[in-house]
Amino acid sequence: MYLRRELSALCADVGASVQKISPTTSAIDWLATAEARIHELAVMGQTEGGFKDLKSVLINTVGAAEAAHKRESNLSGVPTGFKDLDAMLGGLSDSDLVILAGRPYMGTTSLATNIALNAACAYKEEVDSLWHKKAVDGAIVAFFSLEMTSEQLGRQILAKHAEIVSHRIRQGDLSNEEFERLVVSAQNIHRLPLFIDDTPALSISAVRTRARRLQRQHGLGLIIIDYLQLLRGSSSNSESRAREVSEITRGLKALAKELTVPVIALSKLSRAVEQREDKRPQLSDLRESGSIEQYADVVMFMFREQYYLERAEPSQRSDEAAEKFNERHAEWQQRCEEVWNIAEVIIAKQRHGPVGTVRLSFLGEYTKFGNLSAVKESASQHNRKIGRGARTMPTACCSKLISEVHSGAPLLNSPFHGEPHWQRVALAGMAICSKEPQADPLVIVLFALMHDCRRHDEGFDPEHGARAADLVGHLFKAGFLPITSDQAELLQQACADHSWARHSIDPTIGACWDADRLDLRRFDIEIDPGRLSLPNLPIGDILAEIDARMPLFPGWEKLLGD
């Protein structure tokens, strides 16, 4: 009877308040408030609320430990899908508020999307004796995307799953094989329990309402918010942004506890990070950090040293000796190689566990993270391969390939990064092949033709190698490159690596790097033998051969064709 009286009073109160809504009040916020009051009344009728004796608490604790023990992963929470991260966190624990923060280009949204996809892929449920469904692994995921549209997020998810560059999906620049792979990926994942809400500028009360509704209708095991600073507080006239963020963070923690699910909230970092020499984030870098740090159970930061190194290549100072500069540059290059495609997840706070750093692999073209150990093994196997396949191409294919490359080359006529440079690299590569029998001459000549063909300007353009690698993949799948898949893979890696000064133990990729390096003469840069991949190259003889043959360059068809 008590609940009936309360419900009757609530209905009367709601009906009366409709007449008093001010013009400045959002109708959506008012509806969310009304639904929240109804939900609170429903909770009052449940027997789970109020005090619990120690016995029932311990029974629940032992039950949770038993469930984790029975899982193959031995995790107590929702798996992120990353072995080392799960080992540190024990999975994403129910009722925890997890803050995932980073500066732009660190991959914060990408990691959150990866976790959402991994959790949804792992979802399994069982039915108990009372016919209640219960998740035994993974989670039903709610993703509130306040920054990207659902289509943009879906494209990013497909890019990860199908391993196709996202912008090529957007532009429709796909081979038949890639399009088929895209369709298959969509078919494989379209039934995953991942729900996306891309409504902009949601209030915290609206998030709470929609999450409750999803839990009632479908179940819910994980909530992701991208990102916290785009949420609104309960009032559009908040006294200060800091107080509004405090209200939002407190509300997200309350939501995690109320629905008994982990909540991951992405957050921006202040620009103070960029002012330090060591740009690894700290807790003090969180915007409005006091309240965020206070209510969070876990705080994780994204950091990719590669991003900063790429933009800090040393240049020789006017008063610096060449030997000293070469030493500094070699140190920079070695560090680039050490952190290439590696991301750090810095666990700066964990209320119930250890803090520390987890390293993941990061494939930027697919915005895809992975377990670092598996990628290292794959890279090691790849570096041990020596390309073996065709040594020439049919003349007709040569003509089509050359036309395709030339037609899209912005700097075709540039003496520094255009056709003259490509020809010198080709001649250098052929000379190196005569000294290194393990190198593949066809791959090297193709590298000479294509490595700079998608460079946009004469200045700093570190992504031009990746663009050339994308072109190689596209032309190979379209039939313009009649070479083996191993040769295509070597060519792609050589193109992608050269713009970031990455060495390789593979003789073919090493020869490509050295052939490009030997043409630094065009900038009046002295060639340092210590920075070449292949040992004991007769640099003087090779340069003399290039000079002698350049006036009589035989043409690409001659070098590539039958």
N, C-alpha and C positions, 0 to 999 in steps of 0.2 A: 504493500500500500504506500510505503514511503516513496518508492521510486515513481509510482504513478503520480503522486502529488507533486513531486519535483518536476516530472516531465510536463505535467499540466501547467505548472508555474513557468517553466522554461518557454513553452510554446506561447503563452500569453506575453511574456517579456519580449520574445523575439518579434511577435506581431506588433507590439507597441513600438519597439525600437525602429521598425521599418519606417514608421512615420516621422522619425526624428533624425534620419540620416542627413548629415550636412552635405552641401555640394562638394566639399573638399575631400570627403571620405570615399575611398575606392569601394565600389560595390563588391568587387572580388575579395578584397580584404574583409569586408563585412561578412560575406558568406563564409569565408574561412573561419572567422571568429565564431559564427553561429555553429558551424560543423564541429569546431573544437569543443564547444560547450556541450553539445550532444554527446560527443565521444567521451568527455569527462564523466558525464552522467552514466554512460554505459559501463565505464570502468568501475564506477562505484558499486555496480551490481555484481561485479566479479568477486569471487572469494579469494583470488590471489593477492589482493591488495592488503595493506596493513602490515602488522608485525608477523615475522616468521620465527619459529623456534629454531634453536641451533641444530636440532636433529634433522629437520627438513632441509636446512641450508647445507649440511654436510652430505646428506643423501644426494642432493642435486650436484654438489661438487664432485663427489665420487662418480656419479653417473656421467658427468661431462668428461672426466678423465678416462673412464672406461670407453666412451664413444670415441675419444681421440686415439686410444690404444688400439681399438679395432680397425681404425682406418689404416689403409696402406701407407699413408703419408705420416701418420702419428701426429697430426696437427690438431690443435684444439679449436682453431678458428677457420675461417674461409681461406682457402689457398690462393696465393697471388699467382701461382704458376711458375715462380722463380725459386729454385731450390735453395740457394744461399739466403735469399731474403726471407723465405718461409722458415728456415732454420733459426734465423735471428729473431723473428717475430712470433713464431709458433702459429702462423696464419693470422688473419685479421679477426680479432676477438669480438664476440658479441658485446654490444653496448659501448664499444670504444669509439672515440672521436680521433681520427687519424688526419693530421695535417700533412699534405704533400706540397712542398713549396719549391720554387726555383725562379731564376731570372729567365727572361725570354731566350728561346733557342736551346734551352737545356733539355727539353723533351718531357716536361712535366705532364702535359695533357696526353702525350703519346704513352707514357707509362701508365697513367690512369686508364686509358683505353685498352691497353694490353691486359691490365689486371681485370677489367670488366669482362673482356672476351675470354680470358683464361678461366675466370670463376664460372661464367655461364657455360663454357664448354665442359667443365668438370661436374656440372650439376647432376646429382643423382638423388632420388627420393625413395622412401619406403613408406608403407602404410602400416600403422600399428593395429592392435586388436580392436580399437574403437573406430577404425577407418579414418584416422587422422593422418594426413600426409606430413612427412617429416624429411627434411634434407639430411642426407648422410654424407654428402660431399658437394663441393662447389656452392653456388648460390644463385637464386633469382636476383637479378641486378636492376636497380633503378638508376639511370644516368641522367642527371639534370645538367643539360648543356646550355648554359646561359651565354656562352661566347660564340660557339659554332652552331650552325643549323644542323638538323638531323641528317640532311643530305651530305653535308661536309663530313660529319662524324661517320656516317655510313661508308663514305668513300675511303676514309682513313682506315676503317676496320677491314674493308675489302682489300685495300693495298697491303695490309699486314698479312692477311690470310692467303691471298693469291700471290704475294711477293711481286707486285707490279707497281711501278712508280705512280704515286697518287695523281700528279698533274697530268700524266698520260691517260689515266682513266677519265679525268675531267675533260680532256681535249678529244678523247676518242681515238688517240694515236696508238692503236693496238693492232698487232698482227692477228691473224685468224686463230693461231694457237693461244695467244694471250687472251683473246676474247672468250674462247672456250674455257680457259682456266678461270677467268673471272666469273663466268656463268656457273661453273661447277662449284666454285667457292661460295657464291651466293646461295646455291641450292643446299650446300652442306651446313651453312650456319644460319639460314633464315628462320629456323625453328628454335633457336637458342632462346632461353628465358632472359632476354636483355631488352629492357624497356627504356626508351629515350624520350625525354621531355625537353624540347628546345625553346620553351616560352621564355622570352627575355625579361629581365628585371623582376623576377619573382620575389615576393616577400617571404620571410621565414615561416610565417603562418601558412602561406599557400603551399610551400614545400611540405610542411607537416601534414596538411590536409591531403595532398596528392599521394604522399607516401603511405598514409593510413589507408587510403582508398585502394591503392595497389596491393597492399598487404591483405586486405579483406578479399579482393577479387582473385588474385593470382598467387599470393604468398610473396615474401620478400626476405632476402638474406643479406643484401649489401646495397648501400646507397652511395653514389658518387656525385659530388657537387663540383662543377667546373664553371666559375670558381667563386670562392667565398666573397670576394670584394664586389661581385656583381649582384649579390643578394641585397634586398632591402629589409630594413627593420619593420616593426609594426606600424610606425608612423612615418609619413613622408616628411614630417617637420621635426626630425630628430635634432636634439640640441647640438650634437657634434658627431662627426664621422666616427671618432674613436668609441663613443658610447654606443653608436649604432652597430659597429662591428662587434663590440662586447656583447650586445643583445643577440646578434646573429650567432656568434660562437656559442654562447650559453644555450641558445635554442637548439643548435645542432647537437650539442652534447645531450640535452634533454631528449631530443628525438631518438638518438641512438639508444639511450637507456629505456625509453618508453616502448620502442618497437623491438628491443633486444636484437639489434643488428649493428654491425660496424658501419660507420659513416666516414668516408674519405672526402675531405674538403680540400680542394686545391687552393693555393694562396700565392699571391705575388710577393716578391721581396723588394726591399728598398734599394735604391741605387748606391747605397753605401758599399755594397759588395764590389762595385766596379772601381772604387777608390783604393782598395787594398792590393798589395802585391799578391798575396794568397787569396784567391777569389772564392775559396770554399765558404759556403754560407754558414752563418752562426745564428743562434736563437735570436739575438738582438736585431738581426736583419729583417725579421718578420714585420710587415707593416701593421701598425697598431698591435705590436708584439705582446704587450702585457696581457691582454685578455685572451689572445689566441693561445699563447703558451700556457696560460693558467688553466684553461678548460680542456686542452688537448691531452689525450692519453699517450699519443705517439706523435712525434714531429719528425718528418723525414725531409731531407733536402736533395734536390737533383743537382748534379754537377758534372759537366763534361769539360775536362781540361783541354781537349782537342780544339774546342771552339775558340778558346782564348789564344792557344798557341798558333793556330792558323792565321791569326791577325797580328802576330807579334814576331814575324820573321826578322832576325837581326839584319841590320844594314851596316856597312863599314863606315866608321866614323873618320872624319878627315885626318885626325892625328893618330889613327890606329894602324898598327903594322898588319900586313896581310896575314902573317902567321897567327897573330892573336885573333883576328877576325875569323879566320878559317876554323880555329879552335872553338870559338863561341858558336859559330854556325853549325859545326858538327855536333856540339852538345844539344843545340836546339833540335836538330834533325833527329838525333837519337831519342830525345824525349818525345817528339812527335810519333815516332814509331812505337814507343812503349805504350802510349795512351790512345793509339789509333782505334776508332770504333769502340771505345770503352766509356761507359758511364758509371758514375759513383752515386749510390744511394746512401746518403749520410743520415743515420738514425741518431739524431741529436738528443732526443728525449724518448724514453719508453717507461711508463709508470710502473709496469710489472715485469720488466725484462732488461737485458743489457743494451747498451748503446755501442755504436761502432759503424763501420762502413762496409757496404756490400758492393762489389763490382759486377756490372752486367755488360753484355755486349749490346751495341746499338748500331743497327743498320739504318743510316739516315735516309736512304732513298725510299725505304718502305716504312719509316718511322716505327721500326720494330725492335723490341728488346728481346734478349735471350740470355740463357745461362752461359756464362763466360767460358766454362770448361769445355762445353760441347763445341763452341765456335773455335776455340783454340785448337782442338784436335782436328777439326775440319780444315782450318787454315794450314796446319802442319802437313796434313796429307796433300793439300793442294800444292804447297811449295815444293813437295818432293816429286811432283809430276813433271815430266819433260814432254813438251808437245811433240806429237808424232802424227803426221797426216799428210795431206796434199802439199806438194812443194810449188805448184803453179796453179793458175786459174784459167778457165776458158777465156779466150780473147773477148767474146761477146759480153761475158760477165764483167770483165775488166772495164770495158767502156761504160757500162751502166753504172758500175760502182763509182768510177772517177767522176762521171757527170753528177751523180747524187751528192758526192762529197763537195765538189766545187760549187754547186748551185746553192748550197746552204752555208757557205763559209764566209762569215762577215769580214775576215781579215785576209782574204785570198791573196791579195796583191801586196800585202805588207812584207817588207824585207826582214822583219823581226820574227813574226809568227805566221807568215803566209807561205805561199808556194816555194820561194827560194830556200827558206828554212827547212821545209819538208824534204826537199830534194837533197840537201846536205845531210840531213839525218838518215835518209835512205842510203846514201853512199857510205856514210860512216857505219851504218848497220851491216851492210854487205862486207865491208872490210873487217869488222869485228867477227862476223861469222866465219871468215877464213881462219881466224885464230881460235875460235870457240866452236868445235864441231857439234856440241850438244845443243846449240841454239837453233831455233827454227827460223830460217831466212824469210819464209813467206809471212809469218806473223810480224817479223821485224819491219819489213817493207810496208805492210798494212798499217802498222803503228806509225811509221813515218808519215804516211799519207793522211791519217785520221786523228792523230793525237791532239793537234791544235785546231782542227777544222771547225770546232764549235766554240772557239774562244771569242768573247764579246769585245774585249778591248786590249790595249797593249799593257795596261797596268795590272793591278792585283785582281785576279779572277780565278780563285782556287777551285771553283766548281767546274771549270771547263773540261777537266779530265773525266769527271763523272758524266758530263753531257756527251762526250765522245764515246764513253763506254755504253751509254744508253743507245746511241746511234748504231754502234756495233751490234748490240742485241737485236735492235729493230731490223737492220739490214740482213742479219743472219737468218732471222725467222721469216723474212720476206723473200729469201732466196737469192739475194744479191751477193752473198758471201758464200761461195761453194767450198767451205772448209769444214773440218770436223768440229764437233762440239767442244773437244778439248782445246783445239786451236782458238776457237771463238772465246772460250773462257780465259785463256792466256792473254789474248788481245784485249779483252775488256779489263782485266786486272792491270795490264801494263798502262792502258790509257788512264784508268782511274787513279793509279798510284803515282804517276809521274808528276802530276800537278801538286802533290803534297810531299814530294821528295822522299818517297818511300823506297827503300832498297828491298831486294828479294834474293833468296838463294837460288831461285830458278834461273838457269842460264839464259833462257829466252827473254824473260822480263828484265834481267840484269843487263842484257845487251841492248834492249830498248832504252833503258835509262841512260846507259853510257853513250849511246849514239846521240841522244838528245843533249846530253851534258857536254859532249865534245864540240857542240856548236855554240857554246858560250862565247866563243871568240867574237861573235857578231856584236856583243856588248863590251868588247875589250876586256873581258874577264879571263884571267889566267886559269887554266884548267889544273885542278888539284888532283893528282892520281889517288890520293887517299879518300876522295869522295866518289870514286867510281866503284861499281859493283864487282866487275871482273878484274882479277889481279894481273899485273905484269903486261898490260896492254902497251904496245909500242905507239904511244900517242903521236910522236913526231912523224912516224911513217904513215899513220892513218890520216893525219891532217894533210900531209903532202899528197896522198892519193886523192883525197877529196878535192883539193885545189886543182889537181891535174884533170880530173874527170868532170868537174862541174860545167865547163864550157861545152862539153859534149854529152850532157845528161841524156841517157838513152830513152827516157820517157817511162811513165808508169806502166803502160801496156807491156813494154819490153821486160821490165823488172818483175811484173806480176804474172804475165801471160805464159801460155804454153811455148 
